[in-house]
Amino acid sequence: MIEEYVLNVCFLLTFLFVYAKWFICRPLTAASPFPVRQKAAIVIVVFGALLFPLAWIDWSADDPLSMDLNHALAALAALIGGMASSAAACLAVLRRIDAIRNRLMLNEHRMLRDMELARRIQQSVLPAAAESACITIKGLHIPSGQVSGDMYMWRLVQGDKALIILTDVMGHGVSSSLVSMYIHAYLQSMPENVIDPVDIVKQLNMRLCGLFQTEAEGGGAMYCTAVCLLADARRRQVEYVNAGHPYGMMLSDGESFDELVQGGMTLGIDAKADFQRGTAAFRRNARIILFTDGLFEVYGASPAATSQRMRELLEACGGLDTDCLIRELANELSQGSHMPDDICVIALDIKEA
C-alpha cells in the first residue's frame, strides 16, 4: 500500500514538474497572456494546493519507513504551502504594480494630450508673415520641445512702419512657455499708438519685475531677454532697444553691416533699469535678421561664429527676397537631429517709401 502511494506521488510530482517547466518556459502568445513571473507563481500555488493535504494523511505508525515518509511529506507539504502563501502575496503585489502602471500610463497620455493642445495654442498666436509696399516680415519658430519660451510678434503701422518684438524667456519647456504667453498677452493689450521701443521695453520690464517679485526673493524668478524694433521706411531708419538679447544684424543698401547692440539689461531683474535707444539708418533698402540664443547651438555655441554666419547669409541673399534667408536657415536647422534650445528667427526687409 505504501509503495503504491509512493509511486503515485512520484508520478504526480514528475507530471507536475514537466508541466511546470512547459508552462513557465513556453513563449508568450495570445493564448498565453501571463508574464513568466506570474506563471511561476501560479505553478507554485498548484503545487501547494495538491501537496498540502498530504500532511494530514494518517500513515501507519508501526512502519518506520511509513513514519519517515510521513515526516518527509509533511515537511514538503508545509514548505510548498508556505511557498504558495508567498506566491499569493506576490500576485497581489503584481496586481498593485499593474494598477499603478496603468494609472501612470493614463496620466502620461493626458499630459501628452495637454502638451499637444498647448503647442497648438502657442503656434496659433504667432503672427503670419506681414507685407506692405515697402516692408516685408517673416519668421521662423522652432521649439526644442512641444512648447517654447521664445516668442515674437509684429504689426504694420500705417503701412510704412513696422513694430517687431522678439522675446526669449529663461529656460525652455512648460514654465517658460507660460511666461512667454503671458508676455504676448500683455504686449497685445498695449494701445496701438504705443510704438516707441524704449517705452515698450520699460513697461514690459516693470511688469515682469512685479510679476516675479516674490519669486525673486526665493530664487525662483524668470528672466527674459528681448529686442524691440521700430522700422520706419519713410524716414529710412530703424529704432530699437536690445535688452540683454543676442545682437541682431542689419545690412544697409547691400554694403554695410550694423549690429543692433544698444539697449540695456535683461528684463525682470530691476524695475528701475534704464534702457538706451539705438538707431540705424539706410539710404535705399535694408535687411535685418533677429534671432534668439538657441541659434548659437547650431554654430558651435559661438556668438561670433553665429554672427559671421548671419553676415554670410545676408550677403548671399542680398539680391533676393526674404524667403531666401528663411529658407536657407530652415535648411541648415533641419540637418540637426535635436535642438537643445528654442530657436526664433525674424527676417525684415525695408525699402524706401
Buried (B, 14 or more C-beta within 10 A) or exposed (E): EEEEBBEEBEEEBEEBEEEBEEBBEEEEEEEEEEEEEBBBBBBBBBBBEBBBEBBEEEBEEEEEEBEEBBEEBBEBBBBBBEBBEBBBEBBEEBEEEEEEEEEEEEEEEEEEEEBEEBBEEBEEEBEEEBEBEBBBBBBBBBBBBBBBBBBBBBBBBEEBBBBBBBBBBBBBBBBBBBBBBBBBEBBEEBEEEEBBBBBBBBBBBBBBBEBBEEEBEEEEBBBBBBBBBBBBBEEBBBBBBBBBBBBBBBBBEBEEEBBBEBBBBBBBBEBEBEBEBBEBEBEEBBBBBBBBBBBBBBBEEEEEEBBEBBBEBBEEBBEEBBBBBBBBBEEBBEEEEEBEBBBBBBBBBBBBB
